[in-house]
Amino acid sequence: MDGDPCKWCDCWMAKRKSERPTRNGLGTRLLTPRLLLRPPAEDHGASIARALRRNAAHLARVSPSVPPSSSLVAVAQRVAAERREFTRGTTFAFYAFIRAAAAPPAGPPDVVAKVVLSGVHRGALQGAYLGYWVDARHEGQGLAYEAVRAVIEFAMTDARLHRLQAAIQPWNARSVALVRRLGFRHEGLARRYLDVGGDWQDHEIYALTSEEWLYGPAPV
């Protein structure tokens, strides 16, 4: 990079024009060294419900408004909605599973994380909101980094988004460290931004554009 902003932008535009969409709807699969990420399948309901029950207290601290219900009926309804939204391109929800080293485990695999691109806006914005959670049993193992990184790559290439925004409560040092490691910029503090647990909570706003993801921060 020679520091010329015009050449930097020209390089980015040339790469974007050469890209061809590779998204395959509900057949999309993202692989990392340890994880398989995919849209929810109709038979994932029991696995998702188990993960929500295990992490009820964990999720209550970060879930806007009422934490997601773990009842099988509610989960089945959510899965159906997420599949429709994925097909329409309005929300991209990915559930993460540990990749089997040998024979697949008996029974439905455990959900170990979820990463969501929600509120997808097209037109002039071409952006979405990034959210994620990791099973408390798997925190501190680097799985969040693998999962979120894979979904960002999907967002900036296959989904052709230009900007992702993440809102993080100030106490959540792990999530702050994660998004910073992935190249997100801090844009400021949003006072009383989301209702979490019945109270309006402040959130730090972080953002990442496709230029920054593909080529690093723009020269100043």
C-alpha positions in Angstrom: 0.0 0.0 0.0 1.6 3.3 -1.1 -0.7 5.6 1.0 -2.5 7.1 -2.0 -6.2 7.0 -1.0 -7.4 7.1 -4.6 -5.3 4.1 -5.6 -6.5 2.3 -2.5 -10.2 2.9 -3.5 -9.5 2.0 -7.1 -7.9 -1.3 -6.0 -10.9 -2.1 -3.8 -13.5 -1.2 -6.5 -11.6 -3.4 -9.1 -11.7 -6.4 -6.7 -15.4 -5.9 -5.9 -16.3 -5.7 -9.6 -14.5 -9.0 -10.2 -16.3 -10.8 -7.4 -19.1 -13.2 -8.3 -21.8 -14.1 -5.8 -21.3 -17.6 -4.4 -24.1 -17.6 -1.7 -26.1 -20.8 -2.0 -29.1 -19.9 0.2 -29.9 -22.5 2.9 -27.1 -24.7 1.5 -24.4 -22.3 2.6 -21.7 -23.9 4.7 -18.8 -22.0 6.4 -15.8 -24.1 7.6 -13.1 -23.1 10.0 -10.4 -25.3 11.5 -12.7 -26.5 14.2 -16.2 -25.4 13.3 -19.0 -25.9 10.7 -21.3 -23.0 10.5 -24.6 -23.2 8.6 -28.2 -21.8 8.6 -30.6 -23.6 10.9 -32.1 -26.9 9.6 -35.6 -28.0 10.6 -34.2 -30.8 12.6 -31.8 -28.6 14.7 -34.6 -27.5 17.1 -33.7 -29.9 19.9 -30.0 -28.9 19.7 -30.8 -25.2 19.7 -33.2 -25.6 22.6 -30.6 -27.5 24.7 -28.0 -24.8 24.0 -30.5 -22.0 25.1 -31.4 -23.9 28.3 -27.7 -24.4 29.2 -26.9 -20.7 28.6 -30.1 -19.1 29.9 -28.3 -17.0 32.6 -25.4 -16.4 30.3 -27.6 -14.9 27.6 -29.8 -12.9 29.9 -27.0 -10.4 30.4 -26.6 -9.6 26.7 -29.9 -10.4 25.0 -32.0 -7.4 24.1 -35.4 -7.3 25.8 -36.6 -10.8 26.7 -34.0 -13.6 26.2 -35.0 -16.2 23.6 -37.3 -19.0 24.8 -35.9 -22.5 24.9 -39.2 -24.3 24.4 -39.3 -26.6 21.4 -42.4 -24.8 20.0 -40.7 -21.4 20.2 -37.4 -22.7 18.9 -39.2 -24.4 15.9 -40.9 -21.1 15.1 -37.6 -19.2 15.3 -35.9 -21.7 13.1 -38.7 -21.4 10.5 -38.4 -17.6 10.6 -34.6 -17.6 10.3 -34.8 -19.9 7.3 -37.3 -17.6 5.6 -35.2 -14.6 6.4 -32.0 -16.2 5.2 -33.6 -17.1 1.9 -34.9 -13.5 1.5 -31.5 -12.1 2.5 -32.9 -9.9 5.4 -31.1 -11.8 8.2 -28.3 -14.4 8.0 -28.3 -16.6 11.1 -25.5 -19.2 11.4 -25.3 -21.9 14.0 -21.9 -23.4 14.8 -21.1 -27.1 15.4 -17.8 -28.7 16.3 -16.5 -30.5 13.2 -16.3 -34.3 13.7 -12.8 -35.5 13.6 -13.8 -39.1 12.7 -17.3 -40.6 12.8 -20.1 -38.2 13.5 -21.6 -38.3 17.0 -24.7 -40.3 17.7 -27.7 -38.0 17.8 -28.0 -34.3 17.0 -24.8 -32.4 17.4 -24.5 -29.7 20.0 -24.8 -26.0 19.0 -21.7 -24.3 20.4 -22.2 -20.8 19.0 -24.5 -18.6 17.0 -23.5 -15.6 14.7 -26.2 -13.4 13.2 -26.2 -10.7 10.6 -29.5 -8.9 11.2 -31.3 -5.9 9.9 -29.7 -6.2 6.5 -30.1 -3.0 4.5 -29.5 -2.8 0.8 -29.7 0.3 -1.3 -27.2 3.0 -0.5 -26.2 1.5 2.9 -25.5 -2.2 2.2 -25.0 -2.9 5.9 -26.1 -5.1 8.8 -25.8 -5.6 12.5 -23.4 -8.2 13.8 -24.4 -10.3 16.9 -23.1 -13.5 18.4 -23.0 -15.8 21.4 -20.9 -18.7 22.4 -21.9 -21.6 24.7 -20.4 -20.8 28.2 -18.7 -24.2 28.3 -16.6 -23.2 25.2 -15.6 -19.6 26.2 -11.9 -18.9 26.2 -11.1 -21.5 23.5 -11.0 -19.1 20.5 -14.2 -20.5 18.9 -15.9 -17.1 18.9 -13.0 -15.7 16.9 -13.3 -18.5 14.3 -17.0 -18.3 14.0 -17.3 -14.5 13.8 -14.4 -14.2 11.4 -16.0 -16.8 9.1 -19.3 -14.9 9.1 -17.6 -11.6 8.5 -15.9 -13.1 5.4 -19.3 -14.3 4.2 -20.8 -10.9 4.8 -18.1 -9.0 2.9 -17.8 -11.3 0.0 -20.8 -13.7 -0.6 -23.4 -11.4 0.9 -21.8 -8.3 -0.6 -22.3 -6.1 2.4 -20.3 -2.9 2.8 -20.6 -2.2 6.6 -21.1 -4.2 9.7 -22.0 -2.6 13.1 -21.6 -4.3 16.5 -23.1 -2.9 19.7 -21.4 -4.1 22.9 -22.0 -3.2 26.6 -19.0 -1.5 28.1 -18.4 -4.3 30.7 -18.1 -7.0 28.0 -14.3 -6.9 27.7 -14.1 -10.2 25.8 -16.4 -9.0 23.0 -14.6 -5.7 22.8 -11.3 -7.5 22.5 -12.8 -9.8 19.8 -14.1 -7.1 17.5 -10.9 -5.1 17.9 -8.9 -8.1 16.9 -11.1 -8.5 13.8 -10.4 -4.9 12.7 -13.6 -3.1 14.0 -13.2 0.6 14.7 -14.7 2.2 17.8 -17.2 4.9 16.8 -18.6 6.0 20.1 -20.9 5.4 23.0 -24.6 5.1 22.4 -26.4 6.0 25.6 -29.4 3.8 26.7 -29.2 2.1 23.3 -30.9 -1.3 23.9 -33.3 -2.7 26.4 -31.4 -5.6 28.1 -33.0 -7.3 31.1 -35.7 -4.6 31.4 -33.3 -1.7 31.5 -31.9 0.6 28.8 -28.2 -0.1 28.6 -25.3 1.9 27.2 -23.5 0.2 24.3 -20.2 0.9 22.6 -20.5 1.1 18.9 -17.9 -0.6 16.6 -18.0 -0.8 12.8 -16.1 -2.4 10.0 -16.3 -1.8 6.2 -15.5 -4.1 3.4 -12.6 -2.0 2.4 -11.1 -2.3 5.8 -11.7 -6.0 5.9 -10.2 -6.7 2.5 -7.3 -4.2 2.6 -6.9 -2.8 6.1 -7.6 0.7 7.4 -7.8 3.4 4.8 -4.8 5.8 4.7 -5.4 9.1 6.5 
